[in-house]
Amino acid sequence: VPQGTTTVLLGRNGTGKSTLLKACLGVLKPKSGSVRVLGLDPLRRRAEVLTHVGYVPDKPDVYPWMRPRDLFRLLKAHHPRWSDVRARELCERLEVPRSTRFKALSRGQGMRAMLAAALVPDPEVLLLDEPFGGVDIAAREDLLRGVLRVLDGATRTVLVTTHDLDIASRIADRVAVLDGGRVVREG
C-alpha cells in the first residue's frame, strides 16, 4: 500500500480482507507470505506496530455499558501519543456523543466513536474494516462525511475494506481487488 494514500480493498465475503487487516495488527499469522507495517513485522514487534496504527473494526468491539469517554480513558493508558484535546476536537468534528452508552448509540454513531478513538493518537496508518457496512443510507452518508472530514488533507496511509463501489470511488486513491486471499487487480 503506497504510503500517504487511501487504498480500498474490494472483494466478496471470505476473500481475506478482514484477515489481512488482522495480520497487519499482529492478531493473525498469515498462512503464507509475510506482512510488514512501516517496515515492521507485526508478529514480532506488535506493540511497536500498534503505536503507529489506528484500527476501526467492522462493528464497535466495546462493552455495551461503556461510553465513548470510557473507551477513551481505557485507550489513553495504552497510547503515549494520546491527546485529550484531540479527543474532544475529533468528537466535536465527528459529532460523537461522549456520554452516551454504546448500547444506546446508533451503529453510525458507534462507528464514528470508534473512528475518533482510532485517530486520537494520530496514527501513521489507519485500518478501517467495513466501517460502512450494516448502516442505513443516512447513517452511511453521515459516517462517510465524517471519514472524509478527517482524511481531508491528511498524509496518513489508510487501508479500507468495503463491498461498496460508491464508497470506494469517493475515498480511494487506489483500489485492490482480492479473490481467494490474493490481489487479482489493483490500480
PyMOL CGO cylinders between C-alpha atoms (Angstrom):
from pymol import cmd
from pymol.cgo import CYLINDER

trace = [
    CYLINDER, 0.00, 0.00, 0.00, 1.66, 3.25, -1.05, 0.3, 1, 1, 1, 1, 1, 1,
    CYLINDER, 1.66, 3.25, -1.05, 2.43, 5.50, 1.90, 0.3, 1, 1, 1, 1, 1, 1,
    CYLINDER, 2.43, 5.50, 1.90, 0.17, 8.53, 2.27, 0.3, 1, 1, 1, 1, 1, 1,
    CYLINDER, 0.17, 8.53, 2.27, -2.65, 7.12, 0.15, 0.3, 1, 1, 1, 1, 1, 1,
    CYLINDER, -2.65, 7.12, 0.15, -6.10, 5.74, 0.78, 0.3, 1, 1, 1, 1, 1, 1,
    CYLINDER, -6.10, 5.74, 0.78, -6.32, 2.22, -0.63, 0.3, 1, 1, 1, 1, 1, 1,
    CYLINDER, -6.32, 2.22, -0.63, -9.63, 0.39, -0.72, 0.3, 1, 1, 1, 1, 1, 1,
    CYLINDER, -9.63, 0.39, -0.72, -9.76, -3.41, -0.65, 0.3, 1, 1, 1, 1, 1, 1,
    CYLINDER, -9.76, -3.41, -0.65, -12.72, -4.82, -2.53, 0.3, 1, 1, 1, 1, 1, 1,
    CYLINDER, -12.72, -4.82, -2.53, -13.82, -8.42, -2.68, 0.3, 1, 1, 1, 1, 1, 1,
    CYLINDER, -13.82, -8.42, -2.68, -16.52, -10.89, -1.78, 0.3, 1, 1, 1, 1, 1, 1,
    CYLINDER, -16.52, -10.89, -1.78, -17.05, -12.17, 1.73, 0.3, 1, 1, 1, 1, 1, 1,
    CYLINDER, -17.05, -12.17, 1.73, -14.37, -14.66, 2.69, 0.3, 1, 1, 1, 1, 1, 1,
    CYLINDER, -14.37, -14.66, 2.69, -11.69, -13.36, 0.31, 0.3, 1, 1, 1, 1, 1, 1,
    CYLINDER, -11.69, -13.36, 0.31, -9.36, -12.28, 3.10, 0.3, 1, 1, 1, 1, 1, 1,
    CYLINDER, -9.36, -12.28, 3.10, -9.98, -8.55, 3.52, 0.3, 1, 1, 1, 1, 1, 1,
    CYLINDER, -9.98, -8.55, 3.52, -10.54, -8.58, 7.28, 0.3, 1, 1, 1, 1, 1, 1,
    CYLINDER, -10.54, -8.58, 7.28, -7.93, -11.30, 7.70, 0.3, 1, 1, 1, 1, 1, 1,
    CYLINDER, -7.93, -11.30, 7.70, -5.35, -9.05, 6.05, 0.3, 1, 1, 1, 1, 1, 1,
    CYLINDER, -5.35, -9.05, 6.05, -6.14, -6.20, 8.44, 0.3, 1, 1, 1, 1, 1, 1,
    CYLINDER, -6.14, -6.20, 8.44, -5.84, -8.54, 11.42, 0.3, 1, 1, 1, 1, 1, 1,
    CYLINDER, -5.84, -8.54, 11.42, -2.50, -9.76, 10.08, 0.3, 1, 1, 1, 1, 1, 1,
    CYLINDER, -2.50, -9.76, 10.08, -1.38, -6.12, 9.89, 0.3, 1, 1, 1, 1, 1, 1,
    CYLINDER, -1.38, -6.12, 9.89, -2.24, -5.80, 13.59, 0.3, 1, 1, 1, 1, 1, 1,
    CYLINDER, -2.24, -5.80, 13.59, -0.34, -8.96, 14.50, 0.3, 1, 1, 1, 1, 1, 1,
    CYLINDER, -0.34, -8.96, 14.50, -3.55, -10.66, 15.65, 0.3, 1, 1, 1, 1, 1, 1,
    CYLINDER, -3.55, -10.66, 15.65, -3.40, -13.37, 12.96, 0.3, 1, 1, 1, 1, 1, 1,
    CYLINDER, -3.40, -13.37, 12.96, -0.43, -15.10, 11.43, 0.3, 1, 1, 1, 1, 1, 1,
    CYLINDER, -0.43, -15.10, 11.43, -0.52, -15.33, 7.62, 0.3, 1, 1, 1, 1, 1, 1,
    CYLINDER, -0.52, -15.33, 7.62, -0.78, -18.89, 6.28, 0.3, 1, 1, 1, 1, 1, 1,
    CYLINDER, -0.78, -18.89, 6.28, 1.85, -17.94, 3.75, 0.3, 1, 1, 1, 1, 1, 1,
    CYLINDER, 1.85, -17.94, 3.75, 3.89, -14.89, 2.87, 0.3, 1, 1, 1, 1, 1, 1,
    CYLINDER, 3.89, -14.89, 2.87, 4.60, -12.08, 5.27, 0.3, 1, 1, 1, 1, 1, 1,
    CYLINDER, 4.60, -12.08, 5.27, 3.19, -8.74, 6.34, 0.3, 1, 1, 1, 1, 1, 1,
    CYLINDER, 3.19, -8.74, 6.34, 5.12, -5.58, 7.09, 0.3, 1, 1, 1, 1, 1, 1,
    CYLINDER, 5.12, -5.58, 7.09, 3.68, -2.41, 8.53, 0.3, 1, 1, 1, 1, 1, 1,
    CYLINDER, 3.68, -2.41, 8.53, 6.02, 0.57, 8.22, 0.3, 1, 1, 1, 1, 1, 1,
    CYLINDER, 6.02, 0.57, 8.22, 8.78, -1.99, 7.66, 0.3, 1, 1, 1, 1, 1, 1,
    CYLINDER, 8.78, -1.99, 7.66, 7.97, -3.82, 10.91, 0.3, 1, 1, 1, 1, 1, 1,
    CYLINDER, 7.97, -3.82, 10.91, 6.83, -7.41, 11.35, 0.3, 1, 1, 1, 1, 1, 1,
    CYLINDER, 6.83, -7.41, 11.35, 3.58, -7.13, 13.37, 0.3, 1, 1, 1, 1, 1, 1,
    CYLINDER, 3.58, -7.13, 13.37, 4.02, -10.65, 14.77, 0.3, 1, 1, 1, 1, 1, 1,
    CYLINDER, 4.02, -10.65, 14.77, 7.44, -9.92, 16.21, 0.3, 1, 1, 1, 1, 1, 1,
    CYLINDER, 7.44, -9.92, 16.21, 7.03, -6.23, 17.03, 0.3, 1, 1, 1, 1, 1, 1,
    CYLINDER, 7.03, -6.23, 17.03, 3.31, -5.99, 17.71, 0.3, 1, 1, 1, 1, 1, 1,
    CYLINDER, 3.31, -5.99, 17.71, 3.49, -3.39, 20.49, 0.3, 1, 1, 1, 1, 1, 1,
    CYLINDER, 3.49, -3.39, 20.49, 5.60, -1.09, 18.32, 0.3, 1, 1, 1, 1, 1, 1,
    CYLINDER, 5.60, -1.09, 18.32, 3.33, -1.56, 15.31, 0.3, 1, 1, 1, 1, 1, 1,
    CYLINDER, 3.33, -1.56, 15.31, 0.25, -0.77, 17.39, 0.3, 1, 1, 1, 1, 1, 1,
    CYLINDER, 0.25, -0.77, 17.39, 1.73, 2.60, 18.42, 0.3, 1, 1, 1, 1, 1, 1,
    CYLINDER, 1.73, 2.60, 18.42, 1.65, 3.60, 14.74, 0.3, 1, 1, 1, 1, 1, 1,
    CYLINDER, 1.65, 3.60, 14.74, -1.65, 2.05, 13.67, 0.3, 1, 1, 1, 1, 1, 1,
    CYLINDER, -1.65, 2.05, 13.67, -5.27, 3.06, 14.26, 0.3, 1, 1, 1, 1, 1, 1,
    CYLINDER, -5.27, 3.06, 14.26, -7.90, 0.36, 13.71, 0.3, 1, 1, 1, 1, 1, 1,
    CYLINDER, -7.90, 0.36, 13.71, -11.66, 0.56, 13.31, 0.3, 1, 1, 1, 1, 1, 1,
    CYLINDER, -11.66, 0.56, 13.31, -13.32, -2.87, 13.39, 0.3, 1, 1, 1, 1, 1, 1,
    CYLINDER, -13.32, -2.87, 13.39, -16.40, -3.75, 11.36, 0.3, 1, 1, 1, 1, 1, 1,
    CYLINDER, -16.40, -3.75, 11.36, -18.56, -3.14, 14.43, 0.3, 1, 1, 1, 1, 1, 1,
    CYLINDER, -18.56, -3.14, 14.43, -17.77, -1.44, 17.73, 0.3, 1, 1, 1, 1, 1, 1,
    CYLINDER, -17.77, -1.44, 17.73, -15.96, -4.01, 19.88, 0.3, 1, 1, 1, 1, 1, 1,
    CYLINDER, -15.96, -4.01, 19.88, -16.66, -2.47, 23.25, 0.3, 1, 1, 1, 1, 1, 1,
    CYLINDER, -16.66, -2.47, 23.25, -18.79, -3.38, 26.24, 0.3, 1, 1, 1, 1, 1, 1,
    CYLINDER, -18.79, -3.38, 26.24, -22.36, -2.10, 25.75, 0.3, 1, 1, 1, 1, 1, 1,
    CYLINDER, -22.36, -2.10, 25.75, -22.25, -0.27, 29.10, 0.3, 1, 1, 1, 1, 1, 1,
    CYLINDER, -22.25, -0.27, 29.10, -19.23, 1.78, 28.02, 0.3, 1, 1, 1, 1, 1, 1,
    CYLINDER, -19.23, 1.78, 28.02, -19.48, 5.33, 26.82, 0.3, 1, 1, 1, 1, 1, 1,
    CYLINDER, -19.48, 5.33, 26.82, -17.04, 6.80, 24.28, 0.3, 1, 1, 1, 1, 1, 1,
    CYLINDER, -17.04, 6.80, 24.28, -15.41, 8.73, 27.14, 0.3, 1, 1, 1, 1, 1, 1,
    CYLINDER, -15.41, 8.73, 27.14, -14.87, 5.39, 28.98, 0.3, 1, 1, 1, 1, 1, 1,
    CYLINDER, -14.87, 5.39, 28.98, -13.28, 3.90, 25.87, 0.3, 1, 1, 1, 1, 1, 1,
    CYLINDER, -13.28, 3.90, 25.87, -11.03, 6.93, 25.53, 0.3, 1, 1, 1, 1, 1, 1,
    CYLINDER, -11.03, 6.93, 25.53, -9.94, 6.68, 29.19, 0.3, 1, 1, 1, 1, 1, 1,
    CYLINDER, -9.94, 6.68, 29.19, -9.08, 3.00, 28.65, 0.3, 1, 1, 1, 1, 1, 1,
    CYLINDER, -9.08, 3.00, 28.65, -7.15, 3.66, 25.43, 0.3, 1, 1, 1, 1, 1, 1,
    CYLINDER, -7.15, 3.66, 25.43, -5.29, 6.66, 26.85, 0.3, 1, 1, 1, 1, 1, 1,
    CYLINDER, -5.29, 6.66, 26.85, -3.36, 4.35, 29.19, 0.3, 1, 1, 1, 1, 1, 1,
    CYLINDER, -3.36, 4.35, 29.19, -2.02, 2.40, 26.20, 0.3, 1, 1, 1, 1, 1, 1,
    CYLINDER, -2.02, 2.40, 26.20, -1.15, 5.23, 23.80, 0.3, 1, 1, 1, 1, 1, 1,
    CYLINDER, -1.15, 5.23, 23.80, 1.68, 7.58, 24.76, 0.3, 1, 1, 1, 1, 1, 1,
    CYLINDER, 1.68, 7.58, 24.76, 0.64, 9.99, 21.98, 0.3, 1, 1, 1, 1, 1, 1,
    CYLINDER, 0.64, 9.99, 21.98, -2.95, 10.23, 23.26, 0.3, 1, 1, 1, 1, 1, 1,
    CYLINDER, -2.95, 10.23, 23.26, -4.30, 13.78, 23.49, 0.3, 1, 1, 1, 1, 1, 1,
    CYLINDER, -4.30, 13.78, 23.49, -7.44, 14.66, 25.44, 0.3, 1, 1, 1, 1, 1, 1,
    CYLINDER, -7.44, 14.66, 25.44, -7.68, 17.89, 23.45, 0.3, 1, 1, 1, 1, 1, 1,
    CYLINDER, -7.68, 17.89, 23.45, -7.54, 15.97, 20.18, 0.3, 1, 1, 1, 1, 1, 1,
    CYLINDER, -7.54, 15.97, 20.18, -10.17, 13.53, 21.51, 0.3, 1, 1, 1, 1, 1, 1,
    CYLINDER, -10.17, 13.53, 21.51, -12.55, 16.43, 22.25, 0.3, 1, 1, 1, 1, 1, 1,
    CYLINDER, -12.55, 16.43, 22.25, -11.88, 18.02, 18.86, 0.3, 1, 1, 1, 1, 1, 1,
    CYLINDER, -11.88, 18.02, 18.86, -12.50, 14.76, 16.99, 0.3, 1, 1, 1, 1, 1, 1,
    CYLINDER, -12.50, 14.76, 16.99, -15.69, 14.09, 18.93, 0.3, 1, 1, 1, 1, 1, 1,
    CYLINDER, -15.69, 14.09, 18.93, -16.93, 17.55, 18.01, 0.3, 1, 1, 1, 1, 1, 1,
    CYLINDER, -16.93, 17.55, 18.01, -15.93, 17.20, 14.37, 0.3, 1, 1, 1, 1, 1, 1,
    CYLINDER, -15.93, 17.20, 14.37, -17.45, 13.72, 14.07, 0.3, 1, 1, 1, 1, 1, 1,
    CYLINDER, -17.45, 13.72, 14.07, -20.44, 14.55, 16.27, 0.3, 1, 1, 1, 1, 1, 1,
    CYLINDER, -20.44, 14.55, 16.27, -19.72, 11.77, 18.76, 0.3, 1, 1, 1, 1, 1, 1,
    CYLINDER, -19.72, 11.77, 18.76, -21.83, 11.90, 21.93, 0.3, 1, 1, 1, 1, 1, 1,
    CYLINDER, -21.83, 11.90, 21.93, -19.13, 11.18, 24.54, 0.3, 1, 1, 1, 1, 1, 1,
    CYLINDER, -19.13, 11.18, 24.54, -21.52, 10.50, 27.44, 0.3, 1, 1, 1, 1, 1, 1,
    CYLINDER, -21.52, 10.50, 27.44, -23.96, 8.09, 25.79, 0.3, 1, 1, 1, 1, 1, 1,
    CYLINDER, -23.96, 8.09, 25.79, -23.57, 4.35, 26.33, 0.3, 1, 1, 1, 1, 1, 1,
    CYLINDER, -23.57, 4.35, 26.33, -22.58, 2.40, 23.23, 0.3, 1, 1, 1, 1, 1, 1,
    CYLINDER, -22.58, 2.40, 23.23, -25.72, 0.26, 23.56, 0.3, 1, 1, 1, 1, 1, 1,
    CYLINDER, -25.72, 0.26, 23.56, -27.79, 3.45, 23.11, 0.3, 1, 1, 1, 1, 1, 1,
    CYLINDER, -27.79, 3.45, 23.11, -25.77, 4.76, 20.13, 0.3, 1, 1, 1, 1, 1, 1,
    CYLINDER, -25.77, 4.76, 20.13, -26.86, 4.13, 16.58, 0.3, 1, 1, 1, 1, 1, 1,
    CYLINDER, -26.86, 4.13, 16.58, -24.48, 1.97, 14.53, 0.3, 1, 1, 1, 1, 1, 1,
    CYLINDER, -24.48, 1.97, 14.53, -23.29, 5.10, 12.71, 0.3, 1, 1, 1, 1, 1, 1,
    CYLINDER, -23.29, 5.10, 12.71, -22.62, 6.94, 15.98, 0.3, 1, 1, 1, 1, 1, 1,
    CYLINDER, -22.62, 6.94, 15.98, -20.79, 3.91, 17.35, 0.3, 1, 1, 1, 1, 1, 1,
    CYLINDER, -20.79, 3.91, 17.35, -18.63, 3.70, 14.24, 0.3, 1, 1, 1, 1, 1, 1,
    CYLINDER, -18.63, 3.70, 14.24, -17.84, 7.44, 14.44, 0.3, 1, 1, 1, 1, 1, 1,
    CYLINDER, -17.84, 7.44, 14.44, -16.82, 6.94, 18.08, 0.3, 1, 1, 1, 1, 1, 1,
    CYLINDER, -16.82, 6.94, 18.08, -14.53, 4.08, 17.04, 0.3, 1, 1, 1, 1, 1, 1,
    CYLINDER, -14.53, 4.08, 17.04, -13.07, 6.23, 14.25, 0.3, 1, 1, 1, 1, 1, 1,
    CYLINDER, -13.07, 6.23, 14.25, -12.37, 9.04, 16.72, 0.3, 1, 1, 1, 1, 1, 1,
    CYLINDER, -12.37, 9.04, 16.72, -10.73, 6.57, 19.12, 0.3, 1, 1, 1, 1, 1, 1,
    CYLINDER, -10.73, 6.57, 19.12, -8.51, 5.25, 16.33, 0.3, 1, 1, 1, 1, 1, 1,
    CYLINDER, -8.51, 5.25, 16.33, -7.48, 8.76, 15.27, 0.3, 1, 1, 1, 1, 1, 1,
    CYLINDER, -7.48, 8.76, 15.27, -6.75, 10.38, 18.63, 0.3, 1, 1, 1, 1, 1, 1,
    CYLINDER, -6.75, 10.38, 18.63, -3.17, 9.01, 18.87, 0.3, 1, 1, 1, 1, 1, 1,
    CYLINDER, -3.17, 9.01, 18.87, -2.59, 10.43, 15.34, 0.3, 1, 1, 1, 1, 1, 1,
    CYLINDER, -2.59, 10.43, 15.34, -1.54, 7.12, 13.76, 0.3, 1, 1, 1, 1, 1, 1,
    CYLINDER, -1.54, 7.12, 13.76, 0.56, 6.97, 10.63, 0.3, 1, 1, 1, 1, 1, 1,
    CYLINDER, 0.56, 6.97, 10.63, -1.55, 4.06, 9.37, 0.3, 1, 1, 1, 1, 1, 1,
    CYLINDER, -1.55, 4.06, 9.37, -5.33, 3.77, 9.65, 0.3, 1, 1, 1, 1, 1, 1,
    CYLINDER, -5.33, 3.77, 9.65, -7.10, 0.44, 9.06, 0.3, 1, 1, 1, 1, 1, 1,
    CYLINDER, -7.10, 0.44, 9.06, -10.87, 0.58, 8.50, 0.3, 1, 1, 1, 1, 1, 1,
    CYLINDER, -10.87, 0.58, 8.50, -12.67, -2.77, 8.34, 0.3, 1, 1, 1, 1, 1, 1,
    CYLINDER, -12.67, -2.77, 8.34, -16.07, -2.37, 6.64, 0.3, 1, 1, 1, 1, 1, 1,
    CYLINDER, -16.07, -2.37, 6.64, -16.87, 0.81, 8.57, 0.3, 1, 1, 1, 1, 1, 1,
    CYLINDER, -16.87, 0.81, 8.57, -19.89, 1.50, 6.34, 0.3, 1, 1, 1, 1, 1, 1,
    CYLINDER, -19.89, 1.50, 6.34, -21.43, -1.98, 6.41, 0.3, 1, 1, 1, 1, 1, 1,
    CYLINDER, -21.43, -1.98, 6.41, -24.70, -2.55, 8.18, 0.3, 1, 1, 1, 1, 1, 1,
    CYLINDER, -24.70, -2.55, 8.18, -25.65, 1.09, 8.50, 0.3, 1, 1, 1, 1, 1, 1,
    CYLINDER, -25.65, 1.09, 8.50, -28.67, 2.66, 6.84, 0.3, 1, 1, 1, 1, 1, 1,
    CYLINDER, -28.67, 2.66, 6.84, -28.19, 5.05, 3.93, 0.3, 1, 1, 1, 1, 1, 1,
    CYLINDER, -28.19, 5.05, 3.93, -28.48, 8.22, 6.03, 0.3, 1, 1, 1, 1, 1, 1,
    CYLINDER, -28.48, 8.22, 6.03, -26.04, 6.90, 8.65, 0.3, 1, 1, 1, 1, 1, 1,
    CYLINDER, -26.04, 6.90, 8.65, -23.68, 5.72, 5.91, 0.3, 1, 1, 1, 1, 1, 1,
    CYLINDER, -23.68, 5.72, 5.91, -23.60, 9.17, 4.36, 0.3, 1, 1, 1, 1, 1, 1,
    CYLINDER, -23.60, 9.17, 4.36, -23.11, 10.74, 7.79, 0.3, 1, 1, 1, 1, 1, 1,
    CYLINDER, -23.11, 10.74, 7.79, -20.24, 8.37, 8.59, 0.3, 1, 1, 1, 1, 1, 1,
    CYLINDER, -20.24, 8.37, 8.59, -18.73, 8.89, 5.14, 0.3, 1, 1, 1, 1, 1, 1,
    CYLINDER, -18.73, 8.89, 5.14, -18.80, 12.68, 5.63, 0.3, 1, 1, 1, 1, 1, 1,
    CYLINDER, -18.80, 12.68, 5.63, -17.02, 12.16, 8.95, 0.3, 1, 1, 1, 1, 1, 1,
    CYLINDER, -17.02, 12.16, 8.95, -14.36, 9.97, 7.34, 0.3, 1, 1, 1, 1, 1, 1,
    CYLINDER, -14.36, 9.97, 7.34, -13.87, 12.46, 4.52, 0.3, 1, 1, 1, 1, 1, 1,
    CYLINDER, -13.87, 12.46, 4.52, -13.54, 15.32, 7.04, 0.3, 1, 1, 1, 1, 1, 1,
    CYLINDER, -13.54, 15.32, 7.04, -10.78, 13.56, 8.97, 0.3, 1, 1, 1, 1, 1, 1,
    CYLINDER, -10.78, 13.56, 8.97, -8.99, 12.34, 5.84, 0.3, 1, 1, 1, 1, 1, 1,
    CYLINDER, -8.99, 12.34, 5.84, -9.08, 15.74, 4.13, 0.3, 1, 1, 1, 1, 1, 1,
    CYLINDER, -9.08, 15.74, 4.13, -5.52, 16.93, 3.81, 0.3, 1, 1, 1, 1, 1, 1,
    CYLINDER, -5.52, 16.93, 3.81, -4.17, 14.10, 5.97, 0.3, 1, 1, 1, 1, 1, 1,
    CYLINDER, -4.17, 14.10, 5.97, -0.95, 12.40, 4.95, 0.3, 1, 1, 1, 1, 1, 1,
    CYLINDER, -0.95, 12.40, 4.95, -1.56, 9.12, 6.75, 0.3, 1, 1, 1, 1, 1, 1,
    CYLINDER, -1.56, 9.12, 6.75, -1.77, 5.79, 4.96, 0.3, 1, 1, 1, 1, 1, 1,
    CYLINDER, -1.77, 5.79, 4.96, -5.30, 4.37, 5.00, 0.3, 1, 1, 1, 1, 1, 1,
    CYLINDER, -5.30, 4.37, 5.00, -6.43, 0.85, 4.14, 0.3, 1, 1, 1, 1, 1, 1,
    CYLINDER, -6.43, 0.85, 4.14, -10.21, 0.36, 3.95, 0.3, 1, 1, 1, 1, 1, 1,
    CYLINDER, -10.21, 0.36, 3.95, -12.21, -2.79, 3.30, 0.3, 1, 1, 1, 1, 1, 1,
    CYLINDER, -12.21, -2.79, 3.30, -15.65, -2.44, 1.74, 0.3, 1, 1, 1, 1, 1, 1,
    CYLINDER, -15.65, -2.44, 1.74, -18.11, -4.04, -0.64, 0.3, 1, 1, 1, 1, 1, 1,
    CYLINDER, -18.11, -4.04, -0.64, -19.49, -0.68, -1.68, 0.3, 1, 1, 1, 1, 1, 1,
    CYLINDER, -19.49, -0.68, -1.68, -18.24, 0.60, -5.04, 0.3, 1, 1, 1, 1, 1, 1,
    CYLINDER, -18.24, 0.60, -5.04, -19.77, 4.04, -4.44, 0.3, 1, 1, 1, 1, 1, 1,
    CYLINDER, -19.77, 4.04, -4.44, -17.81, 4.41, -1.20, 0.3, 1, 1, 1, 1, 1, 1,
    CYLINDER, -17.81, 4.41, -1.20, -14.64, 3.17, -2.90, 0.3, 1, 1, 1, 1, 1, 1,
    CYLINDER, -14.64, 3.17, -2.90, -14.99, 5.68, -5.71, 0.3, 1, 1, 1, 1, 1, 1,
    CYLINDER, -14.99, 5.68, -5.71, -15.43, 8.53, -3.24, 0.3, 1, 1, 1, 1, 1, 1,
    CYLINDER, -15.43, 8.53, -3.24, -12.49, 7.85, -0.92, 0.3, 1, 1, 1, 1, 1, 1,
    CYLINDER, -12.49, 7.85, -0.92, -9.90, 5.75, -2.76, 0.3, 1, 1, 1, 1, 1, 1,
    CYLINDER, -9.90, 5.75, -2.76, -6.64, 6.88, -4.29, 0.3, 1, 1, 1, 1, 1, 1,
    CYLINDER, -6.64, 6.88, -4.29, -6.06, 3.23, -5.15, 0.3, 1, 1, 1, 1, 1, 1,
    CYLINDER, -6.06, 3.23, -5.15, -8.20, 0.10, -5.27, 0.3, 1, 1, 1, 1, 1, 1,
    CYLINDER, -8.20, 0.10, -5.27, -7.15, -3.52, -4.86, 0.3, 1, 1, 1, 1, 1, 1,
    CYLINDER, -7.15, -3.52, -4.86, -9.50, -6.42, -5.58, 0.3, 1, 1, 1, 1, 1, 1,
    CYLINDER, -9.50, -6.42, -5.58, -8.98, -9.55, -3.52, 0.3, 1, 1, 1, 1, 1, 1,
    CYLINDER, -8.98, -9.55, -3.52, -10.07, -13.03, -4.53, 0.3, 1, 1, 1, 1, 1, 1,
    CYLINDER, -10.07, -13.03, -4.53, -9.05, -16.17, -2.70, 0.3, 1, 1, 1, 1, 1, 1,
    CYLINDER, -9.05, -16.17, -2.70, -6.66, -14.25, -0.47, 0.3, 1, 1, 1, 1, 1, 1,
    CYLINDER, -6.66, -14.25, -0.47, -4.75, -12.74, -3.40, 0.3, 1, 1, 1, 1, 1, 1,
    CYLINDER, -4.75, -12.74, -3.40, -4.78, -9.35, -5.06, 0.3, 1, 1, 1, 1, 1, 1,
    CYLINDER, -4.78, -9.35, -5.06, -6.14, -10.02, -8.55, 0.3, 1, 1, 1, 1, 1, 1,
    CYLINDER, -6.14, -10.02, -8.55, -6.44, -6.40, -9.71, 0.3, 1, 1, 1, 1, 1, 1,
    CYLINDER, -6.44, -6.40, -9.71, -5.11, -3.10, -8.47, 0.3, 1, 1, 1, 1, 1, 1,
    CYLINDER, -5.11, -3.10, -8.47, -4.69, 0.42, -9.64, 0.3, 1, 1, 1, 1, 1, 1,
]
cmd.load_cgo(trace, "trace")
